[in-house]
């Protein structure tokens, strides 16, 4: 975990920005010794958002399976995908 004071962000933005880009990790910014903000590069943020969206879709699919939705074996899924591909 990377923790920096708000003064570091204010006084040396370029170094904090580079650190976020290099580490691809969130940087926790404190103000008066208390947690205040989390800073991350755009690339890291977008990857995190994609992961959260994927996780939500997996959870939705699992809930649908639990609720009794039709399920397919791997071979059935492949067959359907091939059929769709042939239709294109």
C-alpha positions as CSV (number, residue, x, y, z in Angstrom):
1,X,0.0,0.0,0.0
2,X,1.4,3.4,-1.0
3,X,0.5,6.3,1.3
4,X,1.4,9.9,0.7
5,X,0.6,13.1,2.5
6,X,-1.5,15.7,0.6
7,X,1.6,18.0,0.8
8,X,3.5,15.5,-1.4
9,X,0.7,15.7,-4.0
10,X,0.7,19.5,-3.8
11,X,4.5,20.0,-3.8
12,X,5.5,17.3,-6.3
13,X,2.6,16.3,-8.5
14,X,4.8,15.0,-11.2
15,X,6.5,12.5,-8.9
16,X,3.2,11.2,-7.5
17,X,1.7,11.0,-11.1
18,X,4.8,9.0,-12.2
19,X,4.5,6.7,-9.2
20,X,0.9,5.9,-9.9
21,X,1.7,5.1,-13.5
22,X,4.7,3.0,-12.7
23,X,3.2,1.0,-9.9
24,X,-0.3,0.7,-11.4
25,X,-1.4,0.8,-7.8
26,X,-3.7,3.2,-5.9
27,X,-2.0,5.8,-3.9
28,X,-3.7,6.7,-0.6
29,X,-3.5,10.5,0.1
30,X,-3.7,11.6,3.7
31,X,-4.7,15.0,5.1
32,X,-3.7,15.9,8.6
33,X,-2.8,12.2,9.2
34,X,-6.2,10.9,8.2
35,X,-7.2,9.1,5.0
36,X,-8.7,11.6,2.5
37,X,-8.4,10.4,-1.2
38,X,-7.2,7.6,-3.4
39,X,-5.3,8.4,-6.5
40,X,-4.7,6.1,-9.4
41,X,-3.6,6.3,-13.1
42,X,-6.3,6.2,-15.7
43,X,-5.0,2.9,-17.0
44,X,-5.2,1.3,-13.6
45,X,-8.7,2.8,-13.0
46,X,-10.0,1.5,-16.4
47,X,-8.6,-2.0,-15.8
48,X,-10.2,-2.0,-12.3
49,X,-13.6,-0.9,-13.8
50,X,-13.4,-3.7,-16.4
51,X,-12.7,-6.2,-13.7
52,X,-15.6,-5.0,-11.7
53,X,-17.9,-5.2,-14.7
54,X,-16.7,-8.7,-15.5
55,X,-17.2,-9.8,-11.9
56,X,-20.8,-8.3,-12.0
57,X,-21.6,-10.3,-15.1
58,X,-20.2,-13.5,-13.6
59,X,-22.3,-12.9,-10.5
60,X,-25.4,-12.3,-12.6
61,X,-24.8,-15.5,-14.6
62,X,-24.3,-17.4,-11.4
63,X,-27.5,-16.0,-9.9
64,X,-29.4,-16.9,-13.1
65,X,-28.1,-20.5,-12.8
66,X,-29.2,-20.7,-9.2
67,X,-32.6,-19.4,-10.2
68,X,-33.0,-22.2,-12.7
69,X,-31.9,-20.7,-16.0
70,X,-30.9,-23.1,-18.8
71,X,-27.3,-24.2,-18.6
72,X,-25.2,-25.6,-21.4
73,X,-22.3,-28.1,-21.4
74,X,-19.1,-26.9,-23.0
75,X,-19.8,-28.9,-26.2
76,X,-23.3,-27.5,-26.5
77,X,-21.9,-23.9,-26.1
78,X,-19.3,-24.6,-28.7
79,X,-21.9,-25.9,-31.1
80,X,-24.1,-22.8,-30.6
81,X,-21.2,-20.5,-31.2
82,X,-20.3,-22.4,-34.4
83,X,-23.9,-22.0,-35.6
84,X,-23.8,-18.3,-34.9
85,X,-20.5,-18.0,-36.7
86,X,-21.9,-19.7,-39.7
87,X,-24.9,-17.4,-39.7
88,X,-22.6,-14.3,-40.0
